[in-house]
Amino acid sequence: MNARHVLVIALLALAALFIGWFGPHPSPIAELLVFAAPPLALAMGVLRGVRVASFWAGVLALAWFSHGVMVAWSRPAERGFALAEVVLALVIVFAASLPGLRARFAKKRA
């Protein structure tokens, strides 16, 4: 399994997490559009081979990481969802960065 597959799986898992987290709320439409739609759109972009989709997934993962840490710290009832968000955000950052890191540190062939 390569980094692209891991990235797509992590983005879809994050979207599913947000749907499970915000779906039961009385008015989940805005929350689902703000939280679940971006990882779904980025997963579709990565699958289609759009190069900037991986970049934006990594950038947005930093915001998801920050959100997860903030919620885990401030709302104990939602700590499980928040920590899962933190873990998935870290997976997304590493999966989005891995191809560039491999290219950067690959041994140069003579």
A tleap script that builds the chain and sets N, CA, C and O, in Angstrom:
source leaprc.protein.ff14SB
mol = sequence {
  NMET ASN ALA ARG HIE VAL LEU VAL ILE ALA
  LEU LEU ALA LEU ALA ALA LEU PHE ILE GLY
  TRP PHE GLY PRO HIE PRO SER PRO ILE ALA
  GLU LEU LEU VAL PHE ALA ALA PRO PRO LEU
  ALA LEU ALA MET GLY VAL LEU ARG GLY VAL
  ARG VAL ALA SER PHE TRP ALA GLY VAL LEU
  ALA LEU ALA TRP PHE SER HIE GLY VAL MET
  VAL ALA TRP SER ARG PRO ALA GLU ARG GLY
  PHE ALA LEU ALA GLU VAL VAL LEU ALA LEU
  VAL ILE VAL PHE ALA ALA SER LEU PRO GLY
  LEU ARG ALA ARG PHE ALA LYS LYS ARG CALA
}
set mol.1.N position { 0.854 -1.174 0.000 }
set mol.1.CA position { 0.000 0.000 0.000 }
set mol.1.C position { 0.901 1.240 0.000 }
set mol.1.O position { 1.788 1.376 0.843 }
set mol.2.N position { 0.662 2.129 -0.950 }
set mol.2.CA position { 1.514 3.312 -1.021 }
set mol.2.C position { 0.899 4.483 -0.248 }
set mol.2.O position { -0.210 4.380 0.276 }
set mol.3.N position { 1.631 5.587 -0.187 }
set mol.3.CA position { 1.213 6.749 0.602 }
set mol.3.C position { -0.101 7.336 0.095 }
set mol.3.O position { -0.901 7.844 0.880 }
set mol.4.N position { -0.321 7.268 -1.208 }
set mol.4.CA position { -1.561 7.813 -1.768 }
set mol.4.C position { -2.778 7.045 -1.265 }
set mol.4.O position { -3.802 7.643 -0.935 }
set mol.5.N position { -2.666 5.730 -1.208 }
set mol.5.CA position { -3.771 4.916 -0.695 }
set mol.5.C position { -4.024 5.198 0.787 }
set mol.5.O position { -5.172 5.299 1.219 }
set mol.6.N position { -2.957 5.321 1.548 }
set mol.6.CA position { -3.094 5.628 2.974 }
set mol.6.C position { -3.759 6.990 3.148 }
set mol.6.O position { -4.604 7.162 4.026 }
set mol.7.N position { -3.380 7.955 2.314 }
set mol.7.CA position { -3.961 9.289 2.386 }
set mol.7.C position { -5.459 9.247 2.101 }
set mol.7.O position { -6.248 9.851 2.827 }
set mol.8.N position { -5.847 8.543 1.060 }
set mol.8.CA position { -7.274 8.445 0.712 }
set mol.8.C position { -8.057 7.759 1.834 }
set mol.8.O position { -9.138 8.217 2.205 }
set mol.9.N position { -7.523 6.679 2.366 }
set mol.9.CA position { -8.210 5.955 3.444 }
set mol.9.C position { -8.339 6.841 4.682 }
set mol.9.O position { -9.389 6.858 5.323 }
set mol.10.N position { -7.281 7.576 5.021 }
set mol.10.CA position { -7.330 8.453 6.200 }
set mol.10.C position { -8.325 9.598 5.995 }
set mol.10.O position { -9.040 9.967 6.926 }
set mol.11.N position { -8.378 10.159 4.790 }
set mol.11.CA position { -9.341 11.229 4.521 }
set mol.11.C position { -10.776 10.710 4.610 }
set mol.11.O position { -11.642 11.376 5.177 }
set mol.12.N position { -11.027 9.535 4.057 }
set mol.12.CA position { -12.366 8.959 4.142 }
set mol.12.C position { -12.730 8.594 5.585 }
set mol.12.O position { -13.878 8.757 5.999 }
set mol.13.N position { -11.766 8.109 6.334 }
set mol.13.CA position { -12.009 7.793 7.744 }
set mol.13.C position { -12.307 9.060 8.541 }
set mol.13.O position { -13.157 9.053 9.431 }
set mol.14.N position { -11.610 10.140 8.221 }
set mol.14.CA position { -11.864 11.411 8.898 }
set mol.14.C position { -13.264 11.927 8.578 }
set mol.14.O position { -13.969 12.409 9.464 }
set mol.15.N position { -13.662 11.827 7.320 }
set mol.15.CA position { -15.017 12.243 6.942 }
set mol.15.C position { -16.060 11.396 7.673 }
set mol.15.O position { -17.062 11.924 8.155 }
set mol.16.N position { -15.826 10.088 7.755 }
set mol.16.CA position { -16.756 9.207 8.477 }
set mol.16.C position { -16.792 9.563 9.965 }
set mol.16.O position { -17.851 9.532 10.591 }
set mol.17.N position { -15.641 9.896 10.519 }
set mol.17.CA position { -15.586 10.311 11.922 }
set mol.17.C position { -16.436 11.559 12.138 }
set mol.17.O position { -17.207 11.630 13.094 }
set mol.18.N position { -16.296 12.539 11.252 }
set mol.18.CA position { -17.076 13.765 11.392 }
set mol.18.C position { -18.569 13.507 11.219 }
set mol.18.O position { -19.387 14.116 11.908 }
set mol.19.N position { -18.929 12.613 10.309 }
set mol.19.CA position { -20.348 12.280 10.128 }
set mol.19.C position { -20.891 11.623 11.391 }
set mol.19.O position { -21.998 11.943 11.825 }
set mol.20.N position { -20.134 10.717 11.979 }
set mol.20.CA position { -20.565 10.093 13.224 }
set mol.20.C position { -20.592 11.044 14.397 }
set mol.20.O position { -21.426 10.914 15.294 }
set mol.21.N position { -19.687 11.992 14.392 }
set mol.21.CA position { -19.564 12.945 15.487 }
set mol.21.C position { -20.669 13.999 15.438 }
set mol.21.O position { -21.315 14.274 16.450 }
set mol.22.N position { -20.885 14.587 14.263 }
set mol.22.CA position { -21.816 15.701 14.139 }
set mol.22.C position { -23.181 15.295 13.587 }
set mol.22.O position { -24.117 16.092 13.635 }
set mol.23.N position { -23.314 14.090 13.071 }
set mol.23.CA position { -24.582 13.646 12.502 }
set mol.23.C position { -25.744 13.659 13.476 }
set mol.23.O position { -26.835 14.090 13.100 }
set mol.24.N position { -25.562 13.202 14.724 }
set mol.24.CA position { -26.690 13.163 15.660 }
set mol.24.C position { -27.153 14.537 16.167 }
set mol.24.O position { -28.182 14.611 16.839 }
set mol.25.N position { -26.442 15.612 15.873 }
set mol.25.CA position { -26.846 16.933 16.350 }
set mol.25.C position { -28.170 17.352 15.721 }
set mol.25.O position { -28.524 16.871 14.644 }
set mol.26.N position { -28.903 18.242 16.380 }
set mol.26.CA position { -30.206 18.656 15.853 }
set mol.26.C position { -30.136 19.314 14.471 }
set mol.26.O position { -31.032 19.117 13.650 }
set mol.27.N position { -29.093 20.082 14.208 }
set mol.27.CA position { -28.948 20.751 12.908 }
set mol.27.C position { -27.549 20.500 12.374 }
set mol.27.O position { -26.689 21.376 12.464 }
set mol.28.N position { -27.302 19.308 11.813 }
set mol.28.CA position { -25.928 18.945 11.447 }
set mol.28.C position { -25.466 19.450 10.077 }
set mol.28.O position { -24.302 19.260 9.724 }
set mol.29.N position { -26.340 20.083 9.301 }
set mol.29.CA position { -25.983 20.414 7.915 }
set mol.29.C position { -24.740 21.297 7.839 }
set mol.29.O position { -23.800 20.975 7.112 }
set mol.30.N position { -24.724 22.400 8.577 }
set mol.30.CA position { -23.578 23.308 8.516 }
set mol.30.C position { -22.311 22.625 9.022 }
set mol.30.O position { -21.238 22.792 8.442 }
set mol.31.N position { -22.432 21.865 10.090 }
set mol.31.CA position { -21.260 21.185 10.640 }
set mol.31.C position { -20.714 20.150 9.663 }
set mol.31.O position { -19.502 20.023 9.492 }
set mol.32.N position { -21.614 19.415 9.026 }
set mol.32.CA position { -21.163 18.406 8.062 }
set mol.32.C position { -20.541 19.052 6.831 }
set mol.32.O position { -19.569 18.530 6.286 }
set mol.33.N position { -21.089 20.179 6.387 }
set mol.33.CA position { -20.495 20.875 5.236 }
set mol.33.C position { -19.112 21.416 5.569 }
set mol.33.O position { -18.201 21.362 4.743 }
set mol.34.N position { -18.960 21.936 6.775 }
set mol.34.CA position { -17.669 22.516 7.168 }
set mol.34.C position { -16.645 21.439 7.480 }
set mol.34.O position { -15.469 21.597 7.152 }
set mol.35.N position { -17.067 20.347 8.107 }
set mol.35.CA position { -16.107 19.339 8.552 }
set mol.35.C position { -16.001 18.127 7.625 }
set mol.35.O position { -14.887 17.712 7.304 }
set mol.36.N position { -17.099 17.555 7.191 }
set mol.36.CA position { -17.044 16.304 6.428 }
set mol.36.C position { -16.799 16.517 4.939 }
set mol.36.O position { -16.166 15.676 4.302 }
set mol.37.N position { -17.279 17.608 4.372 }
set mol.37.CA position { -17.135 17.823 2.926 }
set mol.37.C position { -15.683 18.012 2.477 }
set mol.37.O position { -15.297 17.432 1.462 }
set mol.38.N position { -14.857 18.799 3.188 }
set mol.38.CA position { -13.472 18.972 2.709 }
set mol.38.C position { -12.667 17.669 2.608 }
set mol.38.O position { -12.018 17.458 1.583 }
set mol.39.N position { -12.676 16.780 3.621 }
set mol.39.CA position { -11.906 15.549 3.427 }
set mol.39.C position { -12.460 14.661 2.310 }
set mol.39.O position { -11.699 13.967 1.635 }
set mol.40.N position { -13.777 14.680 2.114 }
set mol.40.CA position { -14.349 13.908 1.006 }
set mol.40.C position { -13.898 14.461 -0.338 }
set mol.40.O position { -13.524 13.703 -1.234 }
set mol.41.N position { -13.933 15.785 -0.479 }
set mol.41.CA position { -13.493 16.410 -1.731 }
set mol.41.C position { -12.005 16.169 -1.975 }
set mol.41.O position { -11.592 15.910 -3.105 }
set mol.42.N position { -11.208 16.255 -0.922 }
set mol.42.CA position { -9.774 16.010 -1.078 }
set mol.42.C position { -9.495 14.551 -1.428 }
set mol.42.O position { -8.600 14.273 -2.226 }
set mol.43.N position { -10.241 13.621 -0.847 }
set mol.43.CA position { -10.056 12.206 -1.186 }
set mol.43.C position { -10.368 11.973 -2.657 }
set mol.43.O position { -9.659 11.228 -3.333 }
set mol.44.N position { -11.427 12.605 -3.155 }
set mol.44.CA position { -11.748 12.465 -4.581 }
set mol.44.C position { -10.641 13.077 -5.440 }
set mol.44.O position { -10.288 12.526 -6.483 }
set mol.45.N position { -10.094 14.211 -5.009 }
set mol.45.CA position { -8.998 14.825 -5.752 }
set mol.45.C position { -7.759 13.961 -5.781 }
set mol.45.O position { -7.110 13.843 -6.820 }
set mol.46.N position { -7.422 13.359 -4.665 }
set mol.46.CA position { -6.250 12.473 -4.608 }
set mol.46.C position { -6.463 11.269 -5.514 }
set mol.46.O position { -5.550 10.853 -6.228 }
set mol.47.N position { -7.678 10.705 -5.484 }
set mol.47.CA position { -7.970 9.548 -6.346 }
set mol.47.C position { -7.880 9.910 -7.827 }
set mol.47.O position { -7.458 9.086 -8.639 }
set mol.48.N position { -8.268 11.120 -8.181 }
set mol.48.CA position { -8.210 11.555 -9.577 }
set mol.48.C position { -6.809 11.983 -10.002 }
set mol.48.O position { -6.574 12.235 -11.184 }
set mol.49.N position { -5.889 12.068 -9.066 }
set mol.49.CA position { -4.528 12.432 -9.394 }
set mol.49.C position { -4.265 13.928 -9.417 }
set mol.49.O position { -3.275 14.372 -9.999 }
set mol.50.N position { -5.133 14.708 -8.795 }
set mol.50.CA position { -4.916 16.151 -8.713 }
set mol.50.C position { -3.769 16.387 -7.730 }
set mol.50.O position { -3.882 16.052 -6.550 }
set mol.51.N position { -2.681 16.954 -8.208 }
set mol.51.CA position { -1.471 17.071 -7.397 }
set mol.51.C position { -1.656 17.966 -6.183 }
set mol.51.O position { -1.102 17.679 -5.122 }
set mol.52.N position { -2.422 19.046 -6.312 }
set mol.52.CA position { -2.569 19.960 -5.181 }
set mol.52.C position { -3.483 19.399 -4.094 }
set mol.52.O position { -3.510 19.933 -2.985 }
set mol.53.N position { -4.222 18.347 -4.383 }
set mol.53.CA position { -5.113 17.768 -3.369 }
set mol.53.C position { -4.315 17.236 -2.184 }
set mol.53.O position { -4.723 17.420 -1.037 }
set mol.54.N position { -3.197 16.588 -2.438 }
set mol.54.CA position { -2.361 16.093 -1.342 }
set mol.54.C position { -1.793 17.244 -0.522 }
set mol.54.O position { -1.740 17.177 0.707 }
set mol.55.N position { -1.369 18.298 -1.211 }
set mol.55.CA position { -0.842 19.467 -0.508 }
set mol.55.C position { -1.904 20.052 0.422 }
set mol.55.O position { -1.638 20.295 1.599 }
set mol.56.N position { -3.113 20.278 -0.111 }
set mol.56.CA position { -4.160 20.884 0.699 }
set mol.56.C position { -4.636 19.948 1.796 }
set mol.56.O position { -5.072 20.411 2.850 }
set mol.57.N position { -4.563 18.660 1.576 }
set mol.57.CA position { -4.890 17.710 2.640 }
set mol.57.C position { -3.917 17.875 3.806 }
set mol.57.O position { -4.320 17.868 4.969 }
set mol.58.N position { -2.639 18.023 3.484 }
set mol.58.CA position { -1.640 18.236 4.528 }
set mol.58.C position { -1.837 19.552 5.258 }
set mol.58.O position { -1.676 19.617 6.476 }
set mol.59.N position { -2.183 20.598 4.528 }
set mol.59.CA position { -2.411 21.908 5.146 }
set mol.59.C position { -3.639 21.861 6.050 }
set mol.59.O position { -3.587 22.311 7.195 }
set mol.60.N position { -4.738 21.321 5.541 }
set mol.60.CA position { -5.955 21.258 6.351 }
set mol.60.C position { -5.797 20.306 7.536 }
set mol.60.O position { -6.449 20.482 8.565 }
set mol.61.N position { -4.938 19.301 7.395 }
set mol.61.CA position { -4.717 18.380 8.508 }
set mol.61.C position { -4.129 19.106 9.713 }
set mol.61.O position { -4.366 18.705 10.853 }
set mol.62.N position { -3.377 20.154 9.475 }
set mol.62.CA position { -2.854 20.943 10.598 }
set mol.62.C position { -3.993 21.613 11.360 }
set mol.62.O position { -3.957 21.697 12.588 }
set mol.63.N position { -5.001 22.087 10.637 }
set mol.63.CA position { -6.176 22.674 11.298 }
set mol.63.C position { -6.984 21.597 12.016 }
set mol.63.O position { -7.462 21.818 13.129 }
set mol.64.N position { -7.138 20.431 11.385 }
set mol.64.CA position { -7.870 19.338 12.038 }
set mol.64.C position { -7.148 18.887 13.298 }
set mol.64.O position { -7.786 18.581 14.305 }
set mol.65.N position { -5.832 18.844 13.247 }
set mol.65.CA position { -5.041 18.487 14.428 }
set mol.65.C position { -5.300 19.489 15.551 }
set mol.65.O position { -5.553 19.100 16.692 }
set mol.66.N position { -5.236 20.770 15.224 }
set mol.66.CA position { -5.459 21.816 16.234 }
set mol.66.C position { -6.868 21.735 16.801 }
set mol.66.O position { -7.057 21.873 18.009 }
set mol.67.N position { -7.854 21.514 15.949 }
set mol.67.CA position { -9.231 21.380 16.410 }
set mol.67.C position { -9.373 20.190 17.346 }
set mol.67.O position { -10.020 20.292 18.389 }
set mol.68.N position { -8.778 19.075 16.983 }
set mol.68.CA position { -8.868 17.886 17.824 }
set mol.68.C position { -8.233 18.091 19.187 }
set mol.68.O position { -8.789 17.670 20.201 }
set mol.69.N position { -7.071 18.735 19.220 }
set mol.69.CA position { -6.404 18.996 20.499 }
set mol.69.C position { -7.258 19.929 21.351 }
set mol.69.O position { -7.403 19.714 22.555 }
set mol.70.N position { -7.826 20.970 20.730 }
set mol.70.CA position { -8.644 21.928 21.464 }
set mol.70.C position { -9.888 21.245 22.056 }
set mol.70.O position { -10.221 21.469 23.220 }
set mol.71.N position { -10.562 20.426 21.268 }
set mol.71.CA position { -11.773 19.755 21.760 }
set mol.71.C position { -11.422 18.723 22.828 }
set mol.71.O position { -12.132 18.598 23.826 }
set mol.72.N position { -10.342 17.991 22.627 }
set mol.72.CA position { -9.938 16.993 23.632 }
set mol.72.C position { -9.621 17.660 24.965 }
set mol.72.O position { -9.882 17.096 26.028 }
set mol.73.N position { -9.068 18.841 24.903 }
set mol.73.CA position { -8.694 19.565 26.114 }
set mol.73.C position { -9.911 20.189 26.802 }
set mol.73.O position { -9.984 20.219 28.031 }
set mol.74.N position { -10.867 20.688 26.007 }
set mol.74.CA position { -11.937 21.499 26.588 }
set mol.74.C position { -13.267 20.769 26.769 }
set mol.74.O position { -14.101 21.228 27.549 }
set mol.75.N position { -13.497 19.650 26.080 }
set mol.75.CA position { -14.781 18.950 26.174 }
set mol.75.C position { -14.555 17.466 26.450 }
set mol.75.O position { -14.435 16.675 25.514 }
set mol.76.N position { -14.497 17.087 27.707 }
set mol.76.CA position { -14.222 15.683 28.039 }
set mol.76.C position { -15.211 14.686 27.439 }
set mol.76.O position { -14.837 13.548 27.157 }
set mol.77.N position { -16.459 15.089 27.240 }
set mol.77.CA position { -17.454 14.174 26.689 }
set mol.77.C position { -17.148 13.794 25.237 }
set mol.77.O position { -17.569 12.735 24.771 }
set mol.78.N position { -16.417 14.653 24.526 }
set mol.78.CA position { -16.100 14.421 23.116 }
set mol.78.C position { -14.636 14.031 22.904 }
set mol.78.O position { -14.141 14.043 21.777 }
set mol.79.N position { -13.963 13.694 23.970 }
set mol.79.CA position { -12.525 13.421 23.902 }
set mol.79.C position { -12.173 12.265 22.969 }
set mol.79.O position { -11.152 12.327 22.283 }
set mol.80.N position { -12.977 11.234 22.926 }
set mol.80.CA position { -12.704 10.086 22.045 }
set mol.80.C position { -12.716 10.487 20.579 }
set mol.80.O position { -11.811 10.129 19.825 }
set mol.81.N position { -13.751 11.237 20.170 }
set mol.81.CA position { -13.810 11.724 18.797 }
set mol.81.C position { -12.623 12.633 18.501 }
set mol.81.O position { -12.009 12.543 17.438 }
set mol.82.N position { -12.307 13.511 19.455 }
set mol.82.CA position { -11.231 14.475 19.241 }
set mol.82.C position { -9.872 13.790 19.099 }
set mol.82.O position { -9.075 14.172 18.243 }
set mol.83.N position { -9.608 12.800 19.916 }
set mol.83.CA position { -8.317 12.108 19.822 }
set mol.83.C position { -8.228 11.295 18.531 }
set mol.83.O position { -7.152 11.176 17.945 }
set mol.84.N position { -9.341 10.742 18.090 }
set mol.84.CA position { -9.345 10.059 16.790 }
set mol.84.C position { -9.055 11.054 15.670 }
set mol.84.O position { -8.352 10.727 14.713 }
set mol.85.N position { -9.595 12.263 15.787 }
set mol.85.CA position { -9.313 13.314 14.801 }
set mol.85.C position { -7.829 13.668 14.796 }
set mol.85.O position { -7.244 13.865 13.731 }
set mol.86.N position { -7.224 13.750 15.964 }
set mol.86.CA position { -5.793 14.061 16.072 }
set mol.86.C position { -4.962 12.977 15.390 }
set mol.86.O position { -4.050 13.286 14.624 }
set mol.87.N position { -5.268 11.725 15.661 }
set mol.87.CA position { -4.513 10.610 15.064 }
set mol.87.C position { -4.662 10.610 13.544 }
set mol.87.O position { -3.676 10.459 12.823 }
set mol.88.N position { -5.887 10.779 13.058 }
set mol.88.CA position { -6.102 10.798 11.607 }
set mol.88.C position { -5.417 11.995 10.963 }
set mol.88.O position { -4.901 11.883 9.851 }
set mol.89.N position { -5.405 13.133 11.637 }
set mol.89.CA position { -4.718 14.311 11.099 }
set mol.89.C position { -3.220 14.047 10.966 }
set mol.89.O position { -2.604 14.441 9.976 }
set mol.90.N position { -2.639 13.385 11.953 }
set mol.90.CA position { -1.206 13.047 11.870 }
set mol.90.C position { -0.932 12.078 10.727 }
set mol.90.O position { 0.059 12.227 10.011 }
set mol.91.N position { -1.797 11.094 10.553 }
set mol.91.CA position { -1.637 10.149 9.442 }
set mol.91.C position { -1.718 10.894 8.114 }
set mol.91.O position { -0.948 10.610 7.197 }
set mol.92.N position { -2.646 11.846 8.005 }
set mol.92.CA position { -2.803 12.614 6.767 }
set mol.92.C position { -1.560 13.456 6.499 }
set mol.92.O position { -1.087 13.504 5.363 }
set mol.93.N position { -1.030 14.112 7.510 }
set mol.93.CA position { 0.183 14.926 7.315 }
set mol.93.C position { 1.328 14.060 6.817 }
set mol.93.O position { 2.006 14.428 5.859 }
set mol.94.N position { 1.554 12.916 7.452 }
set mol.94.CA position { 2.669 12.058 7.037 }
set mol.94.C position { 2.435 11.432 5.667 }
set mol.94.O position { 3.363 11.341 4.864 }
set mol.95.N position { 1.211 11.001 5.391 }
set mol.95.CA position { 0.933 10.393 4.085 }
set mol.95.C position { 1.032 11.421 2.963 }
set mol.95.O position { 1.484 11.097 1.865 }
set mol.96.N position { 0.617 12.650 3.227 }
set mol.96.CA position { 0.708 13.701 2.210 }
set mol.96.C position { 2.155 14.132 1.988 }
set mol.96.O position { 2.516 14.540 0.884 }
set mol.97.N position { 2.980 14.047 3.019 }
set mol.97.CA position { 4.366 14.507 2.931 }
set mol.97.C position { 5.340 13.434 2.462 }
set mol.97.O position { 6.427 13.762 1.986 }
set mol.98.N position { 4.979 12.173 2.585 }
set mol.98.CA position { 5.916 11.080 2.313 }
set mol.98.C position { 6.498 11.080 0.902 }
set mol.98.O position { 7.708 10.898 0.763 }
set mol.99.N position { 5.702 11.276 -0.154 }
set mol.99.CA position { 6.322 11.285 -1.490 }
set mol.99.C position { 7.377 12.384 -1.652 }
set mol.99.O position { 8.424 12.153 -2.258 }
set mol.100.N position { 7.109 13.555 -1.122 }
set mol.100.CA position { 8.089 14.632 -1.195 }
set mol.100.C position { 9.331 14.345 -0.373 }
set mol.100.O position { 10.445 14.658 -0.793 }
set mol.101.N position { 9.146 13.753 0.789 }
set mol.101.CA position { 10.295 13.395 1.623 }
set mol.101.C position { 11.152 12.320 0.962 }
set mol.101.O position { 12.381 12.369 1.013 }
set mol.102.N position { 10.485 11.351 0.343 }
set mol.102.CA position { 11.239 10.311 -0.362 }
set mol.102.C position { 12.044 10.905 -1.512 }
set mol.102.O position { 13.201 10.540 -1.721 }
set mol.103.N position { 11.433 11.814 -2.253 }
set mol.103.CA position { 12.138 12.436 -3.380 }
set mol.103.C position { 13.295 13.297 -2.891 }
set mol.103.O position { 14.361 13.324 -3.505 }
set mol.104.N position { 13.083 13.988 -1.803 }
set mol.104.CA position { 14.113 14.879 -1.272 }
set mol.104.C position { 15.318 14.116 -0.758 }
set mol.104.O position { 16.455 14.533 -0.980 }
set mol.105.N position { 15.090 13.018 -0.081 }
set mol.105.CA position { 16.188 12.294 0.552 }
set mol.105.C position { 16.607 11.023 -0.187 }
set mol.105.O position { 17.369 10.218 0.348 }
set mol.106.N position { 16.126 10.845 -1.384 }
set mol.106.CA position { 16.535 9.689 -2.174 }
set mol.106.C position { 18.003 9.828 -2.563 }
set mol.106.O position { 18.504 10.933 -2.770 }
set mol.107.N position { 18.665 8.712 -2.655 }
set mol.107.CA position { 20.063 8.736 -3.078 }
set mol.107.C position { 20.129 9.114 -4.553 }
set mol.107.O position { 19.381 8.596 -5.381 }
set mol.108.N position { 21.012 10.001 -4.846 }
set mol.108.CA position { 21.183 10.420 -6.243 }
set mol.108.C position { 21.979 9.350 -6.993 }
set mol.108.O position { 23.010 8.869 -6.523 }
set mol.109.N position { 21.474 9.001 -8.154 }
set mol.109.CA position { 22.142 7.980 -8.956 }
set mol.109.C position { 23.095 8.660 -9.931 }
set mol.109.O position { 22.772 9.684 -10.533 }
set mol.110.N position { 24.228 8.089 -10.065 }
set mol.110.CA position { 25.245 8.704 -10.923 }
set mol.110.C position { 25.039 8.385 -12.376 }
set mol.110.O position { 25.814 8.830 -13.222 }
savepdb mol mol.pdb
quit
